[in-house]
């Protein structure tokens, strides 16, 4: 395998939220890319060349570049975070691409994720959903005794599976309905599965689902595209669990609120 | 009260209503087909079955009201959700988003739905109210003959076969999706659930496609059987007079 590749690179450029935007061809800037570079490093190289020419660099989100922060993300050839399974954009390496491959890079698209510039989208609607969840009743004083609350291994494992969600928004980008159900259900499940999350369980479920709907995300139609695109492989089983909790919250008085 | 989030107001609640009404309708089409397979037992048994259904007013009207309510709720909430989903991504991807795992059945739900609604309207007009004799006179006392004579017309059979293939697709995704939407999910039963939905959808589609094919190939409704059914109805009417 050659150590460098050339790309036929097309990147979405949009100067601001109101700009129409269009794909720009950066094939001449994307030559001789190291196959050891990550996708973001490839964009760094292209940006350096753009800056040298006096052009504005491509704006994209990134932070840890270790696949754990959830900041990066773009739709690469029609797939959020690119074609490699369970991989964030920063962990996608250029060795995954053929020499002279056509590569289209586009921002995550959803009405609730307005584009700020180029590949950067505003995902603060996720923060609104999290804030709607409110508090959990945990002691914040000295550290609690280990194993003070017994939690079955399978339950803690499942809660950890849900807690793997890094909130990148790939599920929304992949969903035909731009629904955030996978994110929402993962955030609900990692608290709702554990004993510490029980007191506020149904109230939290109602409020976060309401916030999700109010933010303008679509509804789930069970295509499971989100699960396939999720860099953390979060399962749509959590969506079923959330649906069940919503029904219990709506049809019973389990959260202490009469309907 | 945080009752803002009642069932009809959240996307999940609306979807649950679509799911529950869908399951009711799914149950009906299974019963509908199973009953119609009495066709294989001949004209006398089939017409007796039809007469028994019509004679049982509580069952007949209970079913009709349940079905009508289910269909209305199923369509109304689906339309609300579909409208919302269509507007959730106002700016489409310029390089089309790739489908990774979704099925044709799932993607075509918004298409198969309205087509099935149109077919159901036609089907009701065809065999129930008012009853259209496409190939000969419609006789409300002889459903066996109504079915056989019309299914002998190739394009009538073709419409029913096509519609039931759509129904199979709709039920295949709908059956699994409904369980997911009401939270009926457990790792132990997931594989079973998907197989059950696919199996029942296949049963309904194949069964309903079989009937027009069987008529076309004279497995159901030979000329003798058709004549027999007419003689029986004539005899009954003579008796009543």
Interface residues (C-beta under 8 A of the other chain):
Chain A: X10 X12 X23 X75 X77 X78 X79 X104 X106 X109 X110 X111 X112 X115 X173 X174 X176 X177 X178 X179 X203 X206 X207 X209 X210 X212 X213 X216 X217 X218 X219 X220 X221 X222 X223 X224 X225 X227 X228 X229 X236 X237 X239 X240 X241 X242 X243 X244 X245 X246 X247 X249 X250 X251 X255 X257 X258 X259
Chain B: X1 X2 X3 X4 X5 X6 X7 X9 X10 X11 X12 X13 X14 X15 X16 X81 X84 X85 X87 X88 X89 X90 X91 X92 X93 X94 X95 X96 X97 X98 X99 X100 X101 X102 X106 X107 X109 X173 X176 X177 X179 X180 X181 X182 X183 X184 X185 X187 X190
